[in-house]
């Protein structure tokens, strides 16, 4: 990506839930607010608006709906990507998996990625986030060390979609802030500072909420 003093960092968030009013989308919105507070331009990508087809491995993409190409372009233009998912059966959602399968290196390579997961149970979404972290590595993305796992998520948000626990809100926002911050430092003129801070970042990513 070109490095200029006036570079505007763009962070997109992709939520792995199609349910209206989903906790996944609410958590993603909090993380995006963190990125915005760090100076990034943000966009929440609601996969319901893209009407994606199932990825069938066919090299002929002529029959793909326009939403597939629109999704790819939105993500390709971003400097950072936030992925949010509910944990289903010890992994992340099929909705998000399909969206990721419809993309690849063109959209993710060299980008900064942050992870947020929600769960109805007490164990949180750590398994889902670990799998997403591996996918980020496979796509040659930089997955930031900080991550947020929200257990028993149905208890965490108020009616306006804000987290009741301010410490937890700060943790989720921090994921977005790190993506925005490292994306800016990853610009060519600041790459040395980026690498220094990356090496000093915590080795053990944040776990589930207490």
ABEGO torsion letter per residue (X at the ends): XBBBAABBBBBBBBBABABBGBAAAAAAAAAAAAAAAAGBBBBBBBAAAAGBBBBAGBABAAABBAAAAAAAAAAAABABBBBBBBBBGGBBBAAAAAAAAABBAAAABGBBBBBBBBBABAAEAAAAAAAAAAAAAAAGBBBBABBBBBBGAAAABBAAGBBABAAAAAAAAAAAAAAAAAAAAABAAAAAAAAAAAAABBABBBBBBX
